[in-house]
Amino acid sequence: MRYLVIGVLILIVASLASALFFVFHDRGDSKRAVKALAVRVGLSVALFVFLMAAYYLGLIPGRL
């Protein structure tokens, strides 16, 4: 469980970094930065929903 969350967080940061690269590299000619940011938002929402569901199902203890 912990490694899955860490992996998704790494993917979120990588998507943010690629969006930053596309903003500076494409100079507004492409929609790649918007797509990369949309992927980041999707991953963030999916991670939040996954963590909430895991807590509700008892996969994550209430006290760490």
N, C-alpha and C positions, 0 to 999 in steps of 0.2 A: 504494500500500500504506500509506504513512504517513498519507495523508489519511483512509483508511478507518478506521484505528485511532484517529486523533484524533476522527473523527466518532462512533464507537461510545463512546469515553470521554465525549464531551459528552452523548450520550444517557444514559449511566449516571448522570452527575451530575444531569441533568435529572430522571431518574426518582427519584433520591434526594431532590431538592428538592421534587418533587410529593408524595412520601410524607410529608415533613416538613410540608408545607402541609396535607395531609389529616389528619394527626394533630392538628394544632392547630385546624383548621377544623371537623371533624366531631365532635370530642369523643367518639370511640368508638362512634358510632351507625352507622358505615358500614365496609365492608371495602375501601374504595378504597385506604387506606394499605397494607394487606396485599398487594393486587394490584400496587401500584406497587413495593413492595419485591421481590415475586416477579419482576417484569419486570427489575428491576435485577440480581437474582441470575442470571436467565437470560441477560441480556446479558453479564454478567461471565464466566460459564462459557463462553458461545459465543465470546467474544473470546479467552479462554485457549486453547480448543480450536483456534480458527482460527490463532492464533500458533504453537502447537505443530505443527500440520499444515504451516504455511507454512515453518517452520524445517526440518522433516523432508523436505519436498519441495525444499528448496534455494532457496526464494523469498526467504528472509531469510539474509544472510550470517552466518557464525559470529562474525566479528569486525567490530565497528562502527567 
